[in-house]
Amino acid sequence: MAIVLTQDEPELLAGQDSSSRGSPNLRQFIRLLDDAGLLVRVPEPVHWKFEIGRRTRETRKPLLFENIIGYPGQRVFTNGLCNTACVAIALGIDRDDSRPAILREARRRLESPFSPRLAEASALCGNLTKADHPDLTRLPIPHWSELDAARYLGTWHINVSKDPETGERNIGVYRMQLLDRHHATVSAFPGSHLAMHVRKAERLNRLLPLAVAIGVPEAVMTAAAAGCPPGKDEFELAAALLQRPLDLTRCPGVALEVPVESEIVAEGFIQPGVRVQDGPFLDYRGVQNTNSEAFLFEATQLWIRDMPIFRGASVGTPGGEDHQLFSLLAELGLLDFHGSRLRHGVQNALLRRGLFGIFQRVSKAGAMLGPLARIKASPSP
Ligand SMILES: Cc1cc2nc3c(=O)[nH]c(=O)nc-3n(C[C@H](O)[C@H](O)[C@H](O)COP(=O)(O)O)c2cc1C
């Protein structure tokens, strides 16, 4: 059964239509988790370096860090999709529904499309404040684990780009390591649509515009992580999962659209012909992964909502929220690791059964075998 959102908290819903139905945006989601007694607020000071990541891995409950040392007024939210009840709430479905009922509702939505729609050009600027300089270190970006090389800007976010030849849009989730104030890596699998866009931009010797939106509705994140054939707009998939129109707005500086319901938007470019090292990073298999062929993102503008909520994830723990999301996508037939058919079939079967420990071990073994040994020099989710 779908939940109808009625009691909207003004502070939490700045910029939202109070009659919105369907899946919640991030602030509504956090509010619903709180109402259901599932949210753990962390009011005491925490450090972005290791502490947020460690507590995220240890607690296994949705966590809202409200007091980040050096970042007054900013919050970090993690573990949002840590179990089936939370997945249901994120999609605006009754959390007491059984897992099969939740999946039935999600499948029904995929067959009941809604459209993304373009909001006024000012929608983004009206809700978000432009930072004076595109200084990414203004954000409370966690250094999630001692096994990671650095802080990771992108662990639970969306990357928006367009095919430089056809103009077709892609949204995906590709991890991003903070390099300095204005730069981050983008670690995309060579078979991903973003990598395809980069290769085309490089043939044309052009910068590839990229927008990074953090703190989007979980349904939008889910659609970004889904395997979608080129030409199929993942924002349409997101709107179907939301079961309400998805308002998009044009980025002020680049010809890309992002959800109005974003907490943070960094826009900029991927530099053609440049590759940088990403990682090591503790990945979904629980192993340190390095990608020496990552793309280089240069931020040119940064937009931040008032009292922003930075959304991120500490991946690599069996059954963590990344695995929960993969499991949901596997059940919906939307998971795509861009690997061999055999690998795909085995991973899907394990994820559908919730066998996360075995899924990790098989994924790790698969990466070390045969042609997939390349994975060491390639990114992985
Ligand atoms: C939490 C999370 C992190 C991910 N990280 C990466 C990543 O770093 N690189 C990558 O290529 N795919 C990553 N993925 C998987 C892609 O988002 C997924 O394959 C998606 O379908 C890619 O979109 P595309 O097929 O349009 O390229 C991640 C998925 C999730 C849920």
The ligand as a Tripos MOL2 file, in Angstrom:
@<TRIPOS>MOLECULE
LIG
   31    33     1     0     0
SMALL
NO_CHARGES

@<TRIPOS>ATOM
      1 C1         26.3340    2.7560   -4.1300 C.3       1 LIG1
      2 C2         26.6990    2.4610   -5.5550 C.ar      1 LIG1
      3 C3         27.9630    2.7550   -6.0070 C.ar      1 LIG1
      4 C4         28.3310    2.4950   -7.3320 C.ar      1 LIG1
      5 N1         29.5840    2.8260   -7.7450 N.ar      1 LIG1
      6 C5         29.9440    2.6370   -9.0440 C.ar      1 LIG1
      7 C6         31.2180    3.0430   -9.5060 C.ar      1 LIG1
      8 O1         32.0440    3.5720   -8.7540 O.2       1 LIG1
      9 N2         31.5180    2.8410  -10.8230 N.ar      1 LIG1
     10 C7         30.6250    2.2510  -11.6830 C.ar      1 LIG1
     11 O2         30.9500    2.1070  -12.8860 O.2       1 LIG1
     12 N3         29.4200    1.8300  -11.2580 N.ar      1 LIG1
     13 C8         29.0480    2.0220   -9.9670 C.ar      1 LIG1
     14 N4         27.7940    1.6380   -9.5130 N.ar      1 LIG1
     15 C9         26.9150    0.9140  -10.4340 C.3       1 LIG1
     16 C10        26.3270    1.8320  -11.4670 C.3       1 LIG1
     17 O3         25.7110    2.9370  -10.8780 O.3       1 LIG1
     18 C11        25.3290    1.0530  -12.2960 C.3       1 LIG1
     19 O4         26.0510    0.0710  -13.0080 O.3       1 LIG1
     20 C12        24.5670    1.8990  -13.2520 C.3       1 LIG1
     21 O5         23.7290    1.0610  -13.9680 O.3       1 LIG1
     22 C13        25.4780    2.6460  -14.2050 C.3       1 LIG1
     23 O6         24.7200    3.3290  -15.1210 O.3       1 LIG1
     24 P1         24.9220    3.0960  -16.6810 P.3       1 LIG1
     25 O7         24.6080    1.6480  -16.9360 O.co2     1 LIG1
     26 O8         23.9220    4.0360  -17.2390 O.co2     1 LIG1
     27 O9         26.3090    3.4640  -16.9800 O.co2     1 LIG1
     28 C14        27.4030    1.8950   -8.2140 C.ar      1 LIG1
     29 C15        26.1110    1.6100   -7.7500 C.ar      1 LIG1
     30 C16        25.7720    1.8910   -6.4410 C.ar      1 LIG1
     31 C17        24.3820    1.5920   -5.9760 C.3       1 LIG1
@<TRIPOS>BOND
     1     1     2 1
     2     2     3 ar
     3     2    30 ar
     4     3     4 ar
     5     4     5 ar
     6     4    28 ar
     7     5     6 ar
     8     6     7 ar
     9     6    13 1
    10     7     8 2
    11     7     9 ar
    12     9    10 ar
    13    10    11 2
    14    10    12 ar
    15    12    13 ar
    16    13    14 ar
    17    14    15 1
    18    14    28 ar
    19    15    16 1
    20    16    17 1
    21    16    18 1
    22    18    19 1
    23    18    20 1
    24    20    21 1
    25    20    22 1
    26    22    23 1
    27    23    24 1
    28    24    25 2
    29    24    26 1
    30    24    27 1
    31    28    29 ar
    32    29    30 ar
    33    30    31 1
@<TRIPOS>SUBSTRUCTURE
     1 LIG1         1 GROUP 0 **** ****
